[in-house]
Amino acid sequence: MEQGIVLAHSFFDSFDRLSRQARKRIRKKLNQFAEEEKTNSFKIHKLKRQKCDESFCSARISDDLRMILSQQGDKYILLYVDWHDDAYDWAENKYLETTNFGAVYMYDEDVDFRANDYEQKKDPNQLYDNRASLLEKQEVKAKQLSKLGIPEVHADSLVKIKEEDRFLSFISVFNEEVQEGLLDIVAGDKSITQVYNELQAREESYDSIEEALEHQDSKRRFYAVEDLDELDLILEEDMEAWRLFLHPQQEELITKNYNGPALIEGGPGTGKTVVGIHRAVYLADKIYPAWAGNKILLATFSKKLACYLEEKVEKLARQKGIENNIEVYGVDSLIYKLLAENDLRQGRIGLEEIEELMEDIYLELELDKPFQFYKTEYKEVIQRYQVRSLEQYLEVDRIGRGSPLQPATRCKVWQFFERVLEQKEERNLVDFDDQAFRLLDALESNELEPSYDSIIIDEAQDLSPVKLKILKNLVKREENNLLLLSDKNQRIYQLGSWKGDAGVNIVGRTNYLTLNYRTTQQIKRYAEQQFSYSQLNTDYLVGYKSLFHGPEPELKEFDAENEQYRYIVERIKELLARGIGPYEICVMTPSSDDFTRLVDILNYEGIEATILQKAIYPQEGNGIGISTLHGSKGLEFRTVIVVNYSQIKDKVVGKLPDEKYVKNKLKQVDCLKYVACTRAREELVITKVN
């Protein structure tokens, strides 16, 4: 590639908004330009009539399409692309500058009028509001903000703001690193001196804008394309921003050398999965490449999420020109594959048959406790710990299972499980836990050798200890071997201790992500309020924040179901009319029982719907996503509509026999609501029938 091309985030956003035909034209011209600066059809001229950076140029894409770019040394920074007048209007009053700490950013002179605008629009009631402002509460004065590079005209207004939403809106014009610092200060997590020291620690001195593009904070806004193939791939696909622009904290975790198992924790939208995908590709490129016979595994809890991640891994590996030696699996699928390949399978999987068997035995024995007790005890005690004798059952720890069982009661209860285990063996039946323990036994007895050089586990908090033990035993390296990505508040399957039970030693290798890249501050706040039966776990969420500002989540109540569904149809039509893709919208339900009715209603209205089950995940070409709350785990959408919200508790908890166990299930209800709400990036709508 003759030309060094750098893509600004603003170019990426503007390119993405254009029609497919317009993007095709731009891609063709840029391919020509990348090979040779001057062509007959790609004319570059200075923007002399606009008040803007003197380096800004306009490039002619077609009769009515223009691209704004800046030449900095040997690099061309692509800044914006749009229709003729709109492109020139965008360039007005914009300049490429460096921050006080050396990072490149786009300075917009128009925002200097924002402070005056704030003063003019100030609510007259503020005159009688004696509350301290957000920054005054932290004893921050306007003149101190100059240390962060905030102009005096903004600082004077900023220190007067008392409402969080207004504060978020006001600071949105600043660089991301300054926004983060201000939010930390307002939250009381850091002093202004601490924020300044952290920024200063990243400070670097450069002689030019071209050199300053290498600053770690510059890379949050500008991406240097490596070659023509990568440029073509970026422009050809609907590129997601996470593939190009990384936070310095993410970059550090991706390239870090770990001398053993490591853990990354963070709230929803903090980029844990992004780190996992980039880490896998980085390992394939720099540490465990395919040419040396290495293999990397990215594992997660479900087949659907694995398919979703596999597509992203393939795109990133192709973009980076990496030979892809990364396998992506749902853990149950991986276990089945390894058992089959190594002739270790025992029995046939029959989940429904096992449940029918349990129901028959329960009726036959005429037991005192409700059937639900035996069903959950089987899953969470007998199978979790592979209890196979009365002696083991008398000793097993049943923490989290409600009221304790005395030895005499355990002896009586064991009669049921003894019969179940006998019948399973006679009928050659197994479930996923049986398979997992069979594979673990083969690994621990050296019947099967470890096969991966590094394993990354997404949504690790939802894997049972036995499955985590399997993954730990499948990796053969001592360094950079196991990376777990987790959020305790999103535990919708496993509520017990998973790190301790799995024997994964991560002492000294735990890292935290705190910046929410996905959801708005309003959605984040609403989601956190859903913890009504338990407490939001905050021990690893110090400094957790979102820079995005958007509409408040909407709660809609109806007197009848038909009114609720009529509203959902009209809301979806309105979203589609705004240009939001069907696959960017998801309607979530408490259970799959609602799927058929929802699909029928949408189809009747001429709206295509796609049920997100098994390996089906949201992608372009799909209809409106239809999913259970459980099934939405790990996914994201621009708009989420959660229907029948008031039914979630009854659907999850059901009729349980023990009050303490009910409390445990209610924790899952909280986590499930939290997960569902935080799948939304921009808009969240909750509907329920009274």
Stockholm file with secondary structure:
# STOCKHOLM 1.0

chainA/1-690         MEQGIVLAHSFFDSFDRLSRQARKRIRKKLNQFAEEEKTNSFKIHKLKRQKCDESFCSARISDDLRMILSQQGDKYILLYVDWHDDAYDWAENKYLETTNFGAVYMYDEDVDFRANDYEQKKDPNQLYDNRASLLEKQEVKAKQLSKLGIPEVHADSLVKIKEEDRFLSFISVFNEEVQEGLLDIVAGDKSITQVYNELQAREESYDSIEEALEHQDSKRRFYAVEDLDELDLILEEDMEAWRLFLHPQQEELITKNYNGPALIEGGPGTGKTVVGIHRAVYLADKIYPAWAGNKILLATFSKKLACYLEEKVEKLARQKGIENNIEVYGVDSLIYKLLAENDLRQGRIGLEEIEELMEDIYLELELDKPFQFYKTEYKEVIQRYQVRSLEQYLEVDRIGRGSPLQPATRCKVWQFFERVLEQKEERNLVDFDDQAFRLLDALESNELEPSYDSIIIDEAQDLSPVKLKILKNLVKREENNLLLLSDKNQRIYQLGSWKGDAGVNIVGRTNYLTLNYRTTQQIKRYAEQQFSYSQLNTDYLVGYKSLFHGPEPELKEFDAENEQYRYIVERIKELLARGIGPYEICVMTPSSDDFTRLVDILNYEGIEATILQKAIYPQEGNGIGISTLHGSKGLEFRTVIVVNYSQIKDKVVGKLPDEKYVKNKLKQVDCLKYVACTRAREELVITKVN
#=GR chainA/1-690 SS CCSEEEEEHHHHHHHHHSCHHHHHHHHHHHHHHHHCSCBTTBCEEECCSSSSCTTEEEEESSSSEEEEEEEETTEEEEEEEEEHHHHHHHHTTEEEEECTTSCEEEEEGGGGGHHHHHHHHCCGGGGGCCCCCHHHHTTCCGGGGGGGTCCHHHHHHHTTCCCHHHHHHHHTTSCHHHHHHHHHHHHTSSCHHHHHHHHHHTCCCCSSHHHHTTSTTGGGTEEECCSHHHHHHHHHTTCCGGGTCCCHHHHHHHHCCCSSCEEEEECTTSSHHHHHHHHHHHIIIIISCGGGTCCEEEEESCHHHHHHHHHHHHHHHHHHTCCCCEEEEEHHHHHHHHHHHTTCCCSEECHHHHHHHHHHHHHHHTCSSCHHHHHHHIIIIIITTTCCSHHHHHHCCCTTSSSCCCHHHHHHHHHHHHHHHHHHHHHTEECHHHHHHHHHHHHHTTSSCCCBSEEEETTGGGSCHHHHHHHHHHBCCSSSCEEEEECGGGCSSCCSCSHHHHTCCCTTCEEEECEESSSCHHHHHHHHTTCSSSCCCCTTCTTCEECCCCCCCEEEEESSHHHHHHHHHHHHHHHHHTTCCGGGEEEEESSGGGHHHHHHHHHHTTCCEEECCTTCCCCTTCCEEEEETGGGTTCCEEEEEECSGGGHHHHHHCSCSCHHHHHHHHHHHHHHHHHHHTTEEEEEEEEEEC
#=GC SS_cons         CCSEEEEEHHHHHHHHHSCHHHHHHHHHHHHHHHHCSCBTTBCEEECCSSSSCTTEEEEESSSSEEEEEEEETTEEEEEEEEEHHHHHHHHTTEEEEECTTSCEEEEEGGGGGHHHHHHHHCCGGGGGCCCCCHHHHTTCCGGGGGGGTCCHHHHHHHTTCCCHHHHHHHHTTSCHHHHHHHHHHHHTSSCHHHHHHHHHHTCCCCSSHHHHTTSTTGGGTEEECCSHHHHHHHHHTTCCGGGTCCCHHHHHHHHCCCSSCEEEEECTTSSHHHHHHHHHHHIIIIISCGGGTCCEEEEESCHHHHHHHHHHHHHHHHHHTCCCCEEEEEHHHHHHHHHHHTTCCCSEECHHHHHHHHHHHHHHHTCSSCHHHHHHHIIIIIITTTCCSHHHHHHCCCTTSSSCCCHHHHHHHHHHHHHHHHHHHHHTEECHHHHHHHHHHHHHTTSSCCCBSEEEETTGGGSCHHHHHHHHHHBCCSSSCEEEEECGGGCSSCCSCSHHHHTCCCTTCEEEECEESSSCHHHHHHHHTTCSSSCCCCTTCTTCEECCCCCCCEEEEESSHHHHHHHHHHHHHHHHHTTCCGGGEEEEESSGGGHHHHHHHHHHTTCCEEECCTTCCCCTTCCEEEEETGGGTTCCEEEEEECSGGGHHHHHHCSCSCHHHHHHHHHHHHHHHHHHHTTEEEEEEEEEEC
//
